Amino acid sequence: MRKGHHRVIIQNIKVVLDNKELWLEVYYSPSMKKTYMAERPPGCKGEYGDGVHTFIITTKHLGNMSESCIHDLLTSYGLLISESTVSRIARSDAALFHGEAEAIMRAGILTGNFVHVDDTGARVNGRQHFTQILCNPFFTAYVTIPKKDRLSLLRMILMGTELQFRFNDATFELLEIFKVPEKVRQYLKEQCTGRTLTEQELEILLKDIPSDNRNPDQLYRRIKEAAGITWYHEQTEVPVIQTLVSDDAPQFRYIAAWHALCWVHAGRPIKKLNPLTLLFQEEVRRILEDFWNYYRTLLAFQQDPEKFNIEDLRAQFDKIFTQKTEYPALDKILQSIFDNKEKLLVVLKFPQVPLNNNPAELGARVQVRKRDVSLHTMSSEGTKSVDTMMTIIQTAKKLGVNPIKYIHDRLADNVLESLAVTLLKKVGLPT
């Protein structure tokens, strides 16, 4: 007895050469003394078509293959291409996306009330650099810089806008926090109050600062950081990060108006304790249980803030992290967590701010895997190309855009809307 049909789909991929032979008309103009050749059809620029360009850039940055492996793969399919040409195409095609990567970062900061940040090591021509990862649910941006101090971070998030230095009450509050000597602060008040200086103007002024500081470079850096942060918060040329979510690395402090610390990082020192005595082991187990129970309470608060009393939550925090145990090393960690109370409890003011920095750490893994395959980049151009393509691909994934189709569109037709526009539309902001 016949029972109908059973539908089966067999998925397959076929990669074949698709060479074209073109006969282009050639004319010579005696009056102009110049030879003219007919234009090539779309998709036939240079020696290789758009498909080859898309294949190279997606296998390198989406498939995380080395250029030598890409070359081996292409030649195995019968394509005549050199390894140096693969490298050149990868760099030149990535350069087409530099402007889009910057637009993604600008739009990404605009889209949310918070931005995650983390960094991981990167080698550039054998020298140590640092790849900064900025992200939220709508974007991920990568920027590799030689240093990871506050001034370098400020210049990075200004995206090419020249850093300036503003002196007002907020600046002098930061100078006091940064432990700049009183006589230096007084001198700056007399000379700079109400002024905005370029870096060159500030450098000239710093030479006349009355100070017997044995480390003037550190003093000058602190002054620049305080004045630069103040100017960044007041300027309107680039969007300002309102809340920064990070670990407690010092370079991330004071960059944003609000600094939310990662609870996973805060609890890690407790988990690392490995006491030998049973009493101490029991204390660590009990504190970890309190820690994660409170963390789960904050997660519940995020889901329905109206059900919780904020003052009760703050009191509960105090009760957990001011208690004294029988284990001095554990008490020291509890005190350090309590000292960061306001940063850990930013969520009570802004429930949408995440409690951990996992998205930035996941973003950092992409750079780490890239580093596993290619130990380092050889030039600033190559480094920027890697940053740009990681930004494009990871943001496309978050926005539900097929990265291969998007990259091919940019190399061929250029009809799809930019990721930055898609990103702004997703959150209802004007484009």
N, C-alpha and C positions, 0 to 999 in steps of 0.2 A: 504494500500500500504506500503510495507516494505521499510524503509529508512536506513537500515544498522545497525551499532553498535555504541554505545556510550561507550567509554573507561573510566573506573573509577578505580583509584588506591586507595586502602585503606591501609594506613600506620599503622604499628603495631609493638610493641616490646614485646618479650616474654623472661622473665627471669626464668630459671628453674635450679634446681640442676643438676650437671653433674658429680656425684661422680664416681670414678673408684676404683676397688679393684685389687690390684697387688699381685701376688705370686712371691716373689723374691727368687731365689736360694741362699742357704746358705751353705758354705763349711768351714771345719776346717782343718788347716794345722798343723799336729803334729810337723813337723820340725820347723816351725816358731812359734808354740804355739799361733796361731792367727786365729780368725774367720773372714771370708770374706763374704760379701753379694753382690749380683748382683746390678749393677747400675740401678737407676730408669730411665724411659724414659723421654725425654724432656717434660718440663711443669709439672713435678710431683715432684719437690723438696720440701722437708718439708711436712707438713700436708695439705697444700693448693696449688691449681694449680695457673697458671699464671692469670687466669680469676679473681680469688678472689683478688689477689694482685693488678691487674689493677683496679678492682672495688673499692677497699679501697682507693687507692691513687688518683683516679680521682674524686670520690665523695667528698673526703676531700678537695682537692685543686682546682678542676674545678667546682664541685657543691657546694663548700663552706659549707659542712655539718660538724657538730661536730662529734667527734669519738663515742660518746654515741648514736647519731642518726644513724650512720653507723652500729653500733653493733645491734641496734634494727631492722634495715632494713634487715641485713643479717640473723639474727635469725628468722625473720618473714618468710623468704624464706626457712627456714629449715636447715640452715647451723649451725653446732655446733662450736662456736667460742666464746672466752671470750673477754671482752672489753679491757683487757690489751694486748691481742694478736693483736687486731685491732691497738692499739697504737704502738706496737712494729713493726708491718709490715709497718705502715705508715712512721715511722722514718727510718727503715733499708732500705726500698725501695728508699726513697728520697735520702739517702746517695749515691746511685749509680749514681745520677745525679750531684753531687757537682762539679766534674771536668768539666762537660758540661756547667754548669751555669757560671763558671769562663771563659771558652772558649768563651761563648756567649758575655760576657761583653768585653773581649779583642777584639773579632772580631767586635763587635758593635761600639767600639770607632774608629776602623780602617776604618769603612765603610763610615762614613760621615764627613763633615767638621764641624759639630756641634753636641753637645750632650745637651739635656734637663736635668735639675736636679731639684729635689724638695725633701722635706722630710715630714714625718708625724710621730706622736707619736706611740710607740709600748711599751708594757709592757712585761718584762721578769722576771718571778718569783716575780711579784709585784713591780719591779723597773722600772723607766722610761728609755726607750731607744728611738732611733730614726731610722726609716727605711728610707734609702736613695733610691730614684728612679732615675735611669739614663736611658735615652731612646732617640731614634730617630726613623725615619720611619721603621727601620729594626729590632729593638730589644727593650726590656724593661728588665732591671736588677734591682734586689732588694738586698740591703745589710743593715742589722740592726746592729747599733753600739751604744755603751753606751753614747757617746757624739757626738755633731755635730759641733765641732770647726774645724778650718782649718787643724790642724795636723791629726785629726781623718779622715777627708775627704781625705787627701793625702795618708794616710796608706790604706784607702779603695780602691782608684783607682790604687794603686800599686799592689793590688791583691796578697799579700804575699811577694813581694819583699821588702827587708829591706830598710827603709827610711834612706837616708844619707843627709849630709848637706854640701853645696858648698858655698864658699865665693869668690865672684868676684865683678865686678862693678855692675852687676844687683842686687846682694844681698844687697849692700850698698845703692842702690837707694830705694829698698824696706824698708830697715831699717830706712831711712829718712822719707818715707811715713808713716811708723808705729810709728813715733815720738820717736824713740830710741835716748837717749841723745847723744850729740856730743862726749863727752869723752869716752863713751862706744863704739861708732862707730870707733873712732880713735884707741882704744885699740884692737878692732877686726881686724882692717886693719893691725896693726903691727903684730898681732899674727897669723892671719888666711888667709890673702890674697893669693889666688891661691890654697888653700887647700880644700880637701874633707874629712870630718870627719864622723866617726860613731857617733851614739847617745851617746855611753859611753864616747868617746873621748871629745865630745862637753860638756857633763855634767861636766867633770873634769875641762875643761877650764872655764866654766861659774862660777865656785866657786871663781875664782880669778878676776872676773870683777870688776873694780873700779866704784862703784855706791852707791849713798846714796838713791836709789829708795826705797820708803816705801812699794812697792809691787813687790818684786824681782821675784815672780813666773810669773807675767804678763810680766815683762821685758824679762825673759828667754824664755817665750812662743813666744814673738814677734821675738826674734832672731832665734829661731828654725823654725818658720814659714817662715821667709825671706830666710834663708839658705836652708830649705827643698824645698820650691817652686822653687828656682833657680836650685837645683839639679834635681828635677823632670823634669823641662823643658829641661835639657841637657842630661839626661840619655836615653839609648836606649833599656833597658830591657823590658819595657812595652810601649804600644802606648800612646802618649801624646794627651790629649784633646786640640784641637786647638781653638775652640770657645764653650763657655759654655753659655747656655740660661737658665736664672733663674729669680727669683724675686730679690729684692735688699738686701737680707739677707747678713750680713757682712761676714759669713764664706765662701761664694761663690766667694768673690772678690779675684782677682790676681791668682786664681788657674790655669786658662787657659791664653793663649796669648791674646785672645779676650773675653770680657765678654759682652754679649748682654742681655739687660734687657727686661722683659715682658711688653708690652704696656698695657695690661689689668690690671696688677698690678699698673702700673704708674697712670692710670686713676681712679682707685678705690677710692682714697681719695677724689677726686672731687665729685664723685657720692655719697659719704657718707655724704657730707655736707647737712645740713637740716636747712637752715636759715628761720627765721620767717618773715622777712620783704620782701615785694614784689620786691624791688630794688635788694636785694641780690639774691633772687630766680632767677630773670631775668639774672643776671650776671653769675650764675652757669649754667643756661640753655644755654646761649650763648657760654661759654667756652667749655662746653661739646660738643656742636655742632661743634665748631672749632676743638676740639680734635679728634673726630671720623671722621670728614671729612679729616683731615690730615692722620689719620690712613688708611683710604680707599685709599688715594693717594699713600701711601707707598705700599699697596697691589697691586695697579695697576703698580707701579714701578717694583715690583718683577716679574710681568708677562712679561713686556717688558721694560727693563732698558734703551734701546736705545732711547726711546721716551721722556726721562726726562733729564733735566739738574740738576746735583747733587748740584751745588752751589745754584740754585734756591730753591731746596728742603730744603737745610740747612738754607737759608735765611727765608723761610716760617716758619720753626721751631722756629727761633729766634723771628720772629714777633708775633707768637702765645704765646710763653712762657716767653716773657719779658714784655708783656703789663701789665699795672697797672689797676686794677679795683677799684670799690668802696667798695670791700669786703676784709678786711685785711687777713682773714683766707684763702681765695682763692688765694690771692697774694703769701702767704707763700708756698702753694702747687705748684703754677706755678714756683716759684723760685727753689724748690727742683727738679722739673722735668727738668728745664733748666740746673741745676747742673749735671744732668745725661745725658746730651746731647750726648756725644760720645758713651755711652753704648746703648742708645736708637736708635742711627743712625748707628750701626754696619751694618745694612742691606744695607746701601748705598755703603759699600765696598764689602760686600758679600751678593748679592741679594737672595741667597738660604737659608739664615738664617731666621728662622721663627720670626714673630713679637710678638708671645705670647708663654707662657709656658703651654698651655692647655694639650699637650700630657703627660707631667710629672704629672700634676694635675689629669688627668684621671687615670694614673698609680697609683697614691696615693690612689685613691678611692678603688682600689682592696684590698690594705692593710687595709683600714678603714672598708670595709665590712667584711674582715677576722677578724678584731678586734671585730666587732659587734657580731660575732658568738662565737669566742673563745677570751675571754677577754685578756688573755695573754698566752705566752708559759712558760714552767716551767724550761727549761734548754737551754744552748747554742746550744746543738745538735738539740733540737726541733725548736729553732729559725732559725738555718741555714737551716733546712729541709723546713720550710715554705718559706724562701727567695728563696731557690733553685727551688722549684716547681712553685712558682709564676713566676720566671724568665723563666722557661721552657715553661709553658703554655701560658703566654702572648707573648713571642717571637714566639712560634709556630703559634699562631693566626695571628701575623703580617706577617709571611712568607707564610701563606696559607697552613700550615701543620696541619693535624687533630691531636690535642693533645692526644686524647685517643689512636689512632693507634700508635702514636709515643711512648707513655709511654708503651703500651703493647709490642711493638717491643723491647724496651730496657730491659723489664723484661723477654722476652721470646727468640726471635730470634736474636736480635741485628744486623740486616742487613741494616736498613735504614741509610743514611748518617746523620751525626750529624747536629744539627741546626746551629752550627757555620760555618760548611762547606757550607751549603745551603745559609747562610747569605752572606758569602764572594762571592760565585758564583753569587748571585743576583746582586751584584754591580760590577762584573767583576774583583775582586781581586784574586790573586793566593791563592790557598788553601794549 
